[in-house]
Amino acid sequence: MAMATLTALLWVGCLLSPAAAAAAGSGADAQPCSPLQFEGDSVVCVCNATYCDPFPSLTPAMGANATVVTSSRAGDRFVVSSAQWKPMAHPQPAALTLNLGQGDLRQRLLGFGGAFTDAAGVNINSLPEDVQAQLLHSYFAPDGLRYTIGRIPIGGCDFSTRPYTYDDVPGDDKLENFALTEEDTLLKIPHLLTAHNMSGGSLRLFGSAWSAPAWMKTNNNLTGLGSLKPEYFQLWADYHMRFMKAYKEAGVFVGALTTQNEPTNGGLSPGAWNTMGWTADTQLTWVRDNLGPTLRASADFNETMVMILDDQRSLLPDWADTVLADEAAAAFVAGIAVHWYRDLDTPASVLTDTHNNHPDKFLLATEACEGSYSADKVVLGSWERAESYAVDIIDDLNNWVTGWVDWNIALDRIGGPNWVGNFVDSPIIVDAEKERFFKQPMFYVLGHFSALMPPGTVMTTFGEVRRDGVAAADVKTTIGFTPDGQTVLTMLNKADSGVDVTVAQPNRGTLDVHLPERSITSVLFATDY
């Protein structure tokens, strides 16, 4: 295989609490989904204090053996089966043939995860403690989704119960009144510590700010059209430092920052919730002259990873080209963060264009959620929304993105709380009244990536793909090599009929796999070629 440049920037630092993961054993006995049908086209899986289906314990596939993991609209959830490699002389009548062995190595994955918003904390806290533990275990434990990335809003966002920042005292240009709030101490930090322990110490965190205090902004408001006043550029960098120091004192190490959540909100369009506008040029100036030097001069945070943009990929590659054209600014930037909300308007190829322009900067998808453009904010059991997630993740992985971070890790039955009513869906929906939570189809689709493609997985390409009546839009594929010697081939079948696939490799033969209708299938086998 031809070796392409690999991005291996795993941000340093982790939570400071002990990495004891006694409650997160990986050898759990297989337990099926406890299904419940609501309005969606598939089922949710119900979890409570005494029962919750884990991710299955898998033995690495060796030799001629392959392991197949399937989830489907019909109700399969991480169903494990096996397949066998056969001699190359075996007939290949399949509708789809994937030839391996001559592809190019691509990016090294940073991981997958979700956001610890105030709303997520409100919903987790609404459950009894043993059910809270089940919920966090489902995401972060070795027999859960094995999330390794967490996003933290710096102060308030729309998924808070009120608008706020850490210093809402006008004119406090020395940040004498800067302080964490009850949202941090009750809704975020305790769950971050628990999740870190459950992950065995593998959780990495990044922070994103939605708005500076109103008094620092041109419109003196947390919302609407407004940007940071130039005289407060350095104070805003200091504000970020105060946030990281306060979290470190609470036992949480934040090893990366984005430069602003969706900087075009509050700039090009007025934000109904906490927003602050930037252009690529003003972001360049702030990173080069303020944020970058402030971080670099810090003994504790001088290796903090900085990610620019944190907005829609429709802004690429122009935004990155502008910021990174300045060598001094580029020296402080490790990566480029992208959101998914306008992805249908912009081909994923712009991600490859951005990588080609800046191969030393990683791309990370940092926010996604379903329901934001729909009248039905929460749809319990929607396989259609799960497919939407899978399509986006596969397109991203095939275009140099190093990981994918979901939005709220838990919401309530209406998709909140949210102080401006901007409700959306979530992979886990909490039913506090009955002391339980629902794992949506989206949850299981995420697991096909997060649990099976750990950090360090190297994405690659196929040597040749041959389709016999199977549209590329109906069956989407991606493939990578894990650090423990497994090849992971992930295939999404969006068709309303099953599809037979033959995987061919000259040194090994062929592997036949059937994709059920409306399903996602992961195939694991030893990487020995």
C-alpha positions in Angstrom: 0.0 0.0 0.0 1.1 3.5 -0.7 1.6 5.4 2.6 0.0 8.8 2.8 0.9 11.3 5.5 -0.7 10.2 8.8 -2.0 12.8 11.3 -1.2 11.4 14.8 -2.1 14.4 16.9 -3.7 13.0 20.1 -4.0 15.9 22.4 -2.1 15.5 25.6 -3.6 15.4 29.1 -6.6 13.7 30.6 -8.7 14.0 33.7 -6.7 14.0 36.9 -8.8 11.6 38.9 -7.6 7.9 39.3 -8.1 5.7 36.2 -9.9 3.0 38.1 -12.4 1.3 35.9 -13.7 -1.4 38.3 -17.3 -0.8 37.3 -16.5 -1.0 33.6 -15.5 -4.6 32.9 -15.3 -5.7 29.3 -16.3 -9.3 29.7 -20.0 -8.8 30.2 -22.3 -11.7 29.3 -24.4 -11.1 26.2 -27.7 -9.4 27.0 -30.2 -8.5 24.2 -31.9 -5.2 23.7 -35.1 -4.8 25.7 -37.1 -3.3 22.8 -40.0 -0.9 23.0 -41.8 0.5 20.0 -42.9 4.2 19.8 -43.5 6.4 16.8 -40.3 5.6 14.9 -39.7 3.0 12.2 -37.6 0.8 14.5 -37.3 0.3 18.3 -35.6 1.8 21.3 -33.8 -0.3 23.8 -34.9 0.3 27.4 -32.4 0.6 30.3 -33.1 0.9 34.0 -31.3 0.2 37.3 -31.3 -3.6 36.8 -31.0 -4.1 33.1 -29.2 -2.6 30.1 -27.8 -4.3 27.1 -24.0 -4.0 26.8 -21.7 -3.9 23.8 -20.8 -7.6 23.2 -17.4 -8.9 24.3 -15.5 -9.8 21.1 -12.6 -12.1 20.7 -10.1 -10.8 18.0 -10.7 -12.6 14.7 -7.7 -14.7 13.7 -6.7 -16.7 10.6 -9.6 -17.5 8.3 -12.2 -16.3 10.8 -14.1 -13.1 10.6 -16.5 -11.5 13.1 -19.6 -9.8 11.9 -21.6 -7.3 14.0 -25.0 -6.1 12.7 -27.7 -3.6 13.7 -30.8 -3.1 11.7 -34.1 -1.3 11.3 -35.7 -4.8 12.0 -34.4 -4.6 15.6 -30.9 -6.2 15.5 -28.6 -4.5 18.0 -24.9 -5.4 17.9 -25.8 -9.0 16.8 -22.6 -11.0 16.5 -22.1 -13.8 13.9 -19.1 -15.2 12.0 -17.8 -15.7 8.5 -15.0 -17.6 6.9 -12.4 -16.6 4.3 -12.5 -19.0 1.3 -10.0 -19.7 -1.5 -10.0 -17.1 -4.3 -11.4 -19.7 -6.7 -14.7 -19.4 -4.8 -17.3 -17.9 -7.2 -18.1 -14.2 -6.7 -21.7 -13.7 -7.6 -22.2 -10.9 -5.2 -23.9 -7.6 -6.1 -21.0 -5.7 -4.5 -17.4 -6.7 -4.5 -14.8 -4.9 -2.4 -11.2 -5.6 -3.3 -8.6 -5.0 -0.6 -4.9 -4.8 -0.5 -4.0 -1.9 -2.9 -5.5 1.1 -1.1 -3.7 4.1 0.4 -3.3 4.6 4.1 -5.0 7.7 5.3 -5.6 9.5 8.6 -5.1 8.2 12.1 -8.3 8.5 14.2 -8.5 10.6 17.3 -11.8 9.0 18.5 -15.6 9.5 18.9 -17.6 11.1 21.7 -20.3 13.5 22.8 -21.0 16.7 24.6 -21.4 17.2 28.4 -23.9 20.0 28.2 -26.0 21.5 31.0 -29.0 19.8 29.5 -27.4 16.4 29.5 -26.5 16.9 33.2 -30.0 18.0 34.1 -31.4 14.8 32.5 -28.7 12.5 34.0 -29.4 14.0 37.5 -33.1 13.4 37.1 -32.5 9.7 37.3 -31.6 7.6 40.4 -27.9 7.2 41.0 -27.8 3.6 39.8 -29.6 4.5 36.6 -27.2 7.5 36.1 -24.3 5.0 36.3 -26.0 2.8 33.7 -26.3 5.7 31.3 -22.7 6.9 31.6 -21.5 3.3 31.5 -23.4 2.8 28.2 -21.3 5.5 26.6 -17.9 5.3 28.3 -17.2 1.8 29.6 -15.3 -0.9 27.7 -18.6 -2.8 27.3 -20.3 0.5 26.2 -19.6 2.6 23.2 -16.1 3.3 24.4 -16.3 7.0 23.9 -12.9 8.7 24.2 -13.7 12.4 23.4 -15.9 14.8 25.4 -16.9 18.3 24.5 -17.5 20.9 27.2 -19.4 24.2 26.6 -17.3 27.0 28.3 -20.1 28.6 30.3 -23.7 28.5 29.0 -25.1 27.6 25.6 -28.7 27.1 24.3 -28.8 23.7 26.0 -28.7 25.4 29.4 -31.6 26.5 31.5 -30.6 30.1 31.5 -28.2 32.4 29.6 -25.0 33.0 31.5 -21.2 33.3 31.4 -18.5 33.0 34.1 -18.3 36.7 34.6 -21.5 38.7 34.0 -20.3 41.8 36.0 -20.0 44.7 33.5 -16.5 46.2 33.2 -14.7 43.5 35.2 -11.6 43.9 33.0 -9.4 42.0 35.5 -11.9 39.0 35.8 -12.1 39.5 39.5 -15.6 38.0 39.5 -14.8 35.1 37.3 -16.2 31.9 38.8 -17.6 28.5 37.8 -21.3 28.1 38.4 -23.6 25.4 39.8 -24.0 24.1 36.2 -20.3 23.1 36.4 -20.2 21.8 39.9 -23.5 19.9 39.7 -24.2 19.1 36.0 -20.8 18.7 34.3 -17.8 18.0 36.5 -19.2 15.1 38.5 -20.3 13.3 35.3 -17.0 14.1 33.6 -15.1 12.5 36.5 -17.4 9.4 36.4 -17.1 9.0 32.7 -13.3 9.3 32.9 -13.1 6.5 35.5 -15.4 4.3 33.4 -13.3 4.8 30.3 -10.2 3.6 32.1 -8.6 7.0 31.9 -8.9 7.3 28.1 -11.3 10.3 27.9 -9.9 13.4 26.2 -11.7 16.7 26.5 -12.0 20.0 24.6 -13.8 23.2 25.4 -15.9 25.5 23.2 -17.3 28.9 24.1 -20.6 30.1 22.8 -20.2 33.8 23.9 -18.1 36.1 25.8 -19.8 38.1 28.6 -22.2 40.7 27.1 -20.2 43.6 28.3 -17.2 42.4 26.2 -19.3 42.5 22.9 -20.2 45.1 20.4 -23.9 44.6 21.0 -23.8 44.2 24.8 -25.9 41.0 24.5 -25.2 37.3 24.6 -27.4 36.8 21.6 -28.0 38.5 18.2 -25.4 40.1 15.9 -22.4 40.9 18.0 -18.7 40.3 18.1 -15.9 40.6 20.6 -14.6 44.2 21.1 -10.9 44.3 20.0 -9.9 45.8 23.3 -11.0 42.6 25.0 -9.1 40.2 22.7 -6.5 39.5 25.4 -9.0 39.3 28.2 -11.0 36.7 26.3 -7.8 34.6 26.0 -7.3 35.0 29.7 -10.9 34.0 30.3 -10.2 30.7 28.5 -7.2 30.2 30.7 -9.2 30.8 33.8 -11.7 28.2 32.7 -9.1 25.5 32.2 -7.4 26.3 35.5 -10.7 26.1 37.4 -11.5 22.8 35.8 -8.1 21.5 36.5 -8.5 22.4 40.2 -11.7 20.4 40.1 -9.9 17.3 38.8 -10.7 17.8 35.1 -8.0 18.4 32.5 -9.1 20.1 29.3 -6.5 19.5 26.7 -7.9 21.2 23.7 -10.0 24.3 22.7 -12.0 25.4 19.7 -11.8 29.1 19.0 -15.6 29.7 19.0 -18.7 27.6 18.6 -20.2 28.5 15.1 -18.5 31.9 14.6 -20.8 32.8 11.7 -23.8 32.8 14.1 -23.7 36.3 15.6 -21.6 37.4 12.6 -23.3 36.6 9.3 -26.7 35.8 11.0 -28.1 36.8 14.3 -28.1 34.0 16.9 -31.2 33.4 18.9 -29.1 31.8 21.6 -25.6 32.5 23.0 -23.4 33.5 20.0 -20.5 35.6 19.0 -19.4 36.5 15.5 -16.0 36.1 14.1 -14.6 36.3 10.6 -11.6 34.2 9.5 -9.5 37.3 9.6 -10.5 38.3 13.2 -10.1 34.7 14.3 -6.6 34.6 12.8 -5.7 37.8 14.7 -7.0 36.5 18.0 -5.2 33.1 17.7 -1.9 34.7 16.6 -1.7 37.6 19.0 -3.7 36.5 22.0 -4.9 32.9 22.5 -1.8 31.1 21.0 0.8 33.1 22.9 -1.2 32.9 26.2 -1.4 29.2 26.0 2.2 28.7 25.0 3.4 30.8 27.9 1.5 28.7 30.4 3.3 26.0 32.3 0.2 23.9 32.6 -1.5 24.4 29.2 1.4 25.1 26.8 0.5 21.9 24.8 -3.2 22.7 24.5 -4.5 21.8 21.0 -6.3 24.7 19.3 -8.9 23.9 16.6 -10.2 26.7 14.4 -13.6 27.1 12.7 -16.0 24.8 14.7 -18.6 25.6 12.1 -20.1 24.2 8.9 -18.0 22.6 6.3 -19.5 24.9 3.7 -17.0 27.4 5.0 -14.1 25.1 3.9 -11.5 25.3 2.6 -11.7 29.1 2.5 -11.8 29.7 6.3 -8.9 27.4 6.9 -6.9 28.8 4.0 -7.3 32.3 5.4 -6.3 31.5 9.0 -3.5 29.1 8.1 -2.0 31.4 5.4 -0.5 33.3 8.3 2.5 31.3 9.5 2.5 32.8 13.0 -1.2 31.9 13.5 -0.8 28.5 11.9 2.0 27.6 14.4 -0.6 27.7 17.2 -3.3 25.6 15.3 -3.4 21.8 15.5 -6.7 21.1 13.8 -9.9 22.2 12.1 -13.3 21.5 13.7 -16.4 21.1 11.6 -20.2 20.8 12.2 -22.6 18.8 10.2 -25.7 21.0 9.9 -25.2 22.1 6.3 -23.6 18.9 5.0 -26.4 18.2 2.6 -25.5 21.5 0.9 -21.8 20.9 0.6 -20.0 17.8 -0.7 -17.7 16.0 1.6 -14.9 16.5 -0.9 -14.3 19.9 0.6 -12.8 18.1 3.6 -10.3 16.4 1.3 -9.6 19.7 -0.3 -8.9 21.2 3.1 -6.7 18.3 4.1 -4.7 18.6 0.8 -4.2 22.3 1.5 -3.2 21.7 5.1 -2.0 18.1 5.6 -0.4 18.8 8.9 -3.7 19.9 10.5 -6.2 17.3 11.6 -10.0 17.5 10.8 -12.4 16.7 13.6 -16.3 16.6 13.4 -17.3 18.3 16.6 -21.1 18.6 16.6 -24.1 16.9 15.1 -27.7 16.1 16.1 -30.9 15.1 14.5 -34.2 17.1 14.8 -32.9 20.6 14.5 -34.7 21.1 11.1 -37.7 19.0 11.9 -41.0 19.7 13.5 -40.6 16.3 15.3 -37.7 17.1 17.6 -37.5 13.7 19.2 -38.5 10.6 17.3 -38.2 7.5 19.5 -37.0 4.6 17.5 -36.0 6.4 14.3 -33.8 4.2 12.1 -33.9 6.9 9.4 -32.1 9.3 11.8 -29.6 6.5 12.6 -28.8 6.2 8.9 -28.3 9.9 8.6 -25.6 9.6 11.3 -24.0 6.7 9.6 -23.9 8.4 6.2 -22.3 11.5 7.6 -19.7 9.5 9.6 -18.7 7.3 6.7 -18.4 10.3 4.3 -16.3 12.1 6.9 -14.0 9.1 7.5 -13.5 8.7 3.8 -12.5 12.4 3.5 -9.7 12.6 6.1 -11.8 13.4 9.2 -10.2 11.9 12.4 -13.3 11.5 14.5 -16.9 12.4 15.1 -18.4 14.1 18.2 -22.1 14.0 18.8 -24.0 16.8 20.5 -25.9 16.2 23.8 -25.3 12.8 25.3 -28.8 12.8 26.9 -32.0 14.8 26.5 -35.6 14.5 27.8 -38.7 13.4 25.9 -39.1 16.8 24.2 -35.4 17.2 23.4 -34.4 19.6 26.1 -34.1 21.5 28.4 -33.1 24.4 26.2 -33.6 28.0 27.4 -34.7 29.2 23.9 -36.7 26.1 22.9 -34.2 24.9 20.4 -35.0 21.3 21.0 -33.4 18.4 19.2 -32.9 14.6 19.4 -30.3 12.6 21.1 -28.9 9.0 21.1 -30.1 8.6 24.7 -33.5 10.0 25.8 -34.3 10.0 29.5 -37.7 9.0 30.9 -37.3 10.4 34.4 -40.8 9.6 35.4 -40.3 5.9 35.0 -36.6 6.0 36.1 -35.3 4.7 32.8 -33.7 5.8 29.6 -34.0 4.8 25.9 -31.1 4.0 23.6 -32.1 5.2 20.2 -31.0 3.6 16.9 -28.5 6.5 16.6 -26.8 5.1 19.7 -26.1 1.8 18.1 -24.9 3.3 14.8 -22.4 5.3 16.8 -21.2 2.2 18.5 -20.3 0.5 15.2 -17.7 3.2 14.9 -16.7 4.3 18.4 -16.5 0.7 19.9 -14.8 -0.9 16.9 -12.5 1.9 15.6 -10.5 3.0 18.6 -8.1 5.9 18.7 -5.1 5.1 16.5 -7.1 3.3 13.9 -5.7 4.1 10.4 -8.3 4.6 7.7 -7.5 3.3 4.3 -9.1 2.9 0.8 -10.2 0.0 -1.3 -8.2 -1.3 -4.2 -11.3 -1.6 -6.4 -15.1 -1.6 -5.8 -17.3 -3.4 -8.3 -21.1 -2.9 -8.2 -23.7 -5.0 -10.0 -26.9 -3.0 -9.7 -26.0 -1.6 -6.3 -26.0 2.2 -6.1 -23.2 3.9 -4.2 -25.9 5.8 -2.3 -27.5 2.6 -1.1 -24.5 0.8 0.2 -21.8 3.1 1.8 -18.5 1.6 3.0 -15.4 2.6 5.0 -12.4 0.6 6.2 -9.6 1.0 8.7 -6.8 -0.9 10.5 -7.0 -0.9 14.3 -3.9 -0.7 16.6 -4.5 -4.2 17.8 -4.2 -5.8 14.4 -7.8 -5.9 13.2 -9.2 -4.7 10.0 -12.7 -3.2 10.4 -14.9 -2.9 7.4 -18.1 -1.0 8.0 -21.0 -1.2 5.5 -24.3 0.7 5.6 -27.2 -0.7 3.6 -29.9 1.9 3.0 -31.8 -0.3 0.5 -35.1 -1.9 1.3 -33.7 -5.3 0.3 -30.7 -7.3 1.4 -27.3 -7.1 -0.4 -24.7 -9.8 -0.8 -21.1 -8.6 -0.6 -17.9 -10.3 -1.5 -14.7 -9.0 0.1 -11.7 -10.1 -2.0 -8.0 -10.0 -1.0 -5.4 -11.7 -3.2 -3.4 -13.3 -0.4 -6.4 -14.6 1.5 -9.3 -15.3 -0.8 -12.9 -14.1 -0.5 -15.3 -13.4 2.3 -19.0 -13.5 1.7 -21.2 -11.2 3.9 -25.0 -10.6 3.6 -26.2 -7.1 4.5 -29.8 -7.2 5.8 -32.1 -4.5 4.5 -31.7 -1.1 6.2 -28.8 -2.2 8.3 -25.2 -1.4 9.4 -22.7 -4.2 9.5 -19.1 -4.2 10.7 -16.8 -7.0 9.7 -13.6 -7.6 11.7 -10.7 -9.8 10.6 -7.0 -10.1 11.2 -4.8 -7.5 9.4 -2.1 -9.9 8.0 -1.5 -8.7 4.5 
